Amino acid sequence: MPNTFVTIARYTYSSEAQIIKGRLEAEGIEVFLRDNITIDTDPLVSNAIGGVKLNVLSEDEVKAKEILKSISNFTLDDQGNTLICHNCGSENISLYSTLNNFKSMMSFIIGFISGTLPFNARYEYRCDDCNTKIKTQ
């Protein structure tokens, strides 16, 4: 079955998936996004349905995963420096959104009740290996 699609990545929002889709298509890999229209219609269901699925042909799976790995191989701070975990020395750092104070929590609640996206979101870097919060400055 050479023409079957396999899911190689999942994204919370379709804008993230569209960027990666463009990169893969530039390398000649056929890409199909699943559930992107549903999530564009109602972003609050993204976690419930597993996000936007990025699918490629099974014959392109290895090449596509190598490209994805090269894209997310490192994370840069605002000055362009590679982030390194001060706890374990890993470069496997990701950006996460968080509700860590009263203002961001209230924005989330108001956004949830009114059916809009949160007005105020906070982000932090965390090591994917040891889950340590990374300070950027």
Phi, psi and omega in degrees: 000076184287342183258031176262146179266146174235145179278124180249346180199159177228142181228147181293318182237152183291336179297322176296315181294324180296321179297313180293322178302315179299320179295317180292320179294328176296335178269005178086017181261129178284130185235142176230127177263138179240139178072010180291323180290321178299316182287326175296327179287319181216091183298340182290344180268002185304310180292327182293324182258005175089017175076185177280126181266129177262114184246141174230163175298144184302329180289340179260003187301313183296313180298317180295319178294325177294320178294316178299319180295321180290330179289312183262030181286336180208160178238136181251148174275187183295338180267358179091010179271144178292132178278135179232136179292127180284347182271312185241354178081007182283150173259010181274076186247138178232157179263129181235145172272152184212150173251090189246007176211173184298318182297314181291326177293317179294320178298320179295315181297315179297317178296321180294315181295318183277353178080019177248174177282157178301143181280329186230117178236140177252147180232150176214153175268138177223144176287129180283344181274315183241002177063027177277136176287131183260127176273131185264350180220000000 
